[in-house]
């Protein structure tokens, strides 16, 4: 249960941003509705910043996966009584 404490605030923020990006892509695929465009406008400076930040979060998690894998390897296995 305490393994979430091994994740930094940056990692949690990256996870949240990647989930938001995935949900936006789901909306695009299912309904042809881009929430970022609806909120910030079509390729405005602000919408481009949102896309860049989400992309950077994805890259961060791709790189951080090795560290997360190590956390999983060293985590003690819980036994059920």
Backbone torsions as a table, in degrees:
resi	resn	phi	psi	omega
1	UNK	NA	-26.6	-175.3
2	UNK	-88.4	3.7	-176.9
3	UNK	-65.5	-22.8	178.0
4	UNK	-64.6	-20.7	179.1
5	UNK	-71.4	-17.1	179.5
6	UNK	-80.7	-8.2	-179.0
7	UNK	-93.7	132.9	179.8
8	UNK	-76.1	166.1	176.2
9	UNK	-61.8	-35.3	178.5
10	UNK	-65.0	-40.5	179.2
11	UNK	-65.2	-43.3	177.8
12	UNK	-62.4	-41.1	178.2
13	UNK	-63.5	-41.6	178.5
14	UNK	-63.5	-41.1	177.9
15	UNK	-60.9	-46.2	179.8
16	UNK	-60.9	-44.0	-179.9
17	UNK	-64.8	-40.0	179.7
18	UNK	-67.5	-37.9	176.7
19	UNK	-64.5	-43.9	177.4
20	UNK	-60.2	-43.5	177.3
21	UNK	-62.4	-40.7	178.9
22	UNK	-65.1	-41.3	177.6
23	UNK	-63.7	-38.9	177.3
24	UNK	-62.9	-43.9	177.9
25	UNK	-63.3	-36.2	175.7
26	UNK	-62.0	-42.4	176.9
27	UNK	-63.2	-39.6	178.4
28	UNK	-63.5	-46.4	-177.6
29	UNK	-68.7	-40.5	-176.4
30	UNK	-81.0	-40.5	-170.2
31	UNK	-125.6	4.1	-175.7
32	UNK	53.6	40.3	-178.7
33	UNK	-123.3	117.7	179.9
34	UNK	-101.5	108.6	-176.9
35	UNK	-64.7	-36.6	179.2
36	UNK	-62.8	-45.1	177.8
37	UNK	-64.1	-39.8	-179.6
38	UNK	-64.1	-36.5	-177.3
39	UNK	-84.1	-46.0	-169.6
40	UNK	-107.7	-8.4	-178.8
41	UNK	98.2	162.9	-175.9
42	UNK	-77.6	107.9	177.0
43	UNK	53.9	39.0	170.8
44	UNK	-74.5	170.1	178.6
45	UNK	-58.0	-42.7	-178.6
46	UNK	-66.3	-41.9	179.1
47	UNK	-66.7	-36.2	176.9
48	UNK	-65.2	-38.1	176.8
49	UNK	-63.0	-42.3	178.0
50	UNK	-59.1	-48.0	179.9
51	UNK	-60.4	-42.0	-179.2
52	UNK	-66.1	-43.8	-179.8
53	UNK	-63.8	-41.7	177.7
54	UNK	-64.3	-41.3	178.1
55	UNK	-63.6	-42.3	177.9
56	UNK	-64.0	-36.6	176.5
57	UNK	-63.7	-40.6	177.1
58	UNK	-64.0	-43.0	177.5
59	UNK	-64.2	-41.6	177.9
60	UNK	-58.5	-46.3	-179.6
61	UNK	-67.7	-34.3	177.2
62	UNK	-62.3	-41.5	179.0
63	UNK	-73.9	-38.9	-176.3
64	UNK	-75.1	-9.0	-178.7
65	UNK	-59.0	-36.2	179.0
66	UNK	-60.9	-43.3	178.4
67	UNK	-66.4	-41.5	179.3
68	UNK	-64.0	-36.0	177.5
69	UNK	-63.8	-40.5	178.6
70	UNK	-63.9	-39.4	177.3
71	UNK	-59.7	-44.2	179.7
72	UNK	-64.2	-36.3	179.9
73	UNK	-67.1	-36.9	-174.3
74	UNK	-94.0	-0.2	179.8
75	UNK	-74.3	130.5	178.1
76	UNK	-66.2	143.3	-180.0
77	UNK	-81.4	127.0	-179.9
78	UNK	-76.6	137.7	176.8
79	UNK	-105.1	139.5	-179.7
80	UNK	-98.7	124.5	-179.0
81	UNK	-69.6	NA	NA
